[in-house]
Amino acid sequence: MDIKSADFIVSNTDVSKCPSEPIPEYAFIGRSNVGKSSLINMLLQRKQLAKTSGRPGKTQLINHFKINNAWYLVDLPGYGYARVSKKAKKTFQKYITDYFLKRKQLLSAFVLVDIRHEPQPVDLDFMRWLGERQIPFALIFTKADKLKPKAIEAQVAAYLQLLKEDGWEEAPEHFITSSTHGTGREEVLSYIADINRQFKDFNKK
């Protein structure tokens, strides 16, 4: 997929104020400081479209970006650690929950995990929550440039095995990425393009 245009549309905390167009939408979410903004910028080949920060919890709004005037990429706040008050964190969790439960345009979420770390309970809990509500998602391993190939294979295998033990009949689609080297860009965009085609074909019927 060629990215011909990527435009910021709106930020808010109210799902009812998200764009109303009936076009495909893909949400990116993960623990704070997982490298989400860097990944989005790499996928779209825009240096500062999504604001990156060394401070965890920088993204605190639902951010819509319109891609190729045909689909939306949604940058969601990170879950887990964020340098905000407990009251604010509860608010973030509420509107993240509302987004996933109410957003009919959402075709798939992308759950980001840092490949350098062991599987975290908060990630597994969130994936379990999505699965229980039959919300489609794919798994993106970030920061693959920080590990050697064999270590990457071992980490991915361990993660998928844990998902199997957790009761998943089939592991979600997964991608290995590096924002620094551009690894995984074509694979993720091809995956989105395939879903877009299926969506278009379905709506022709």
ABEGO torsion letter per residue (X at the ends): XBBABBBBABBBABAAABBABBBBBBBBBBBBGAGAAAAAAAAAGBAAABBBBABBGABABBBBBBBGGABBBBBBBBBEBBBBBAAAAAAAAAAAAAAAAABAABABBBBBBBAABBBBAAAAAAAAAAAAAGBBBBBBBBGAAABBAAAAAAAAAAAAAAAAAAGBABBBBBBBBBAAAGBGAAAAAAAAAAAAAAAAAAAAX
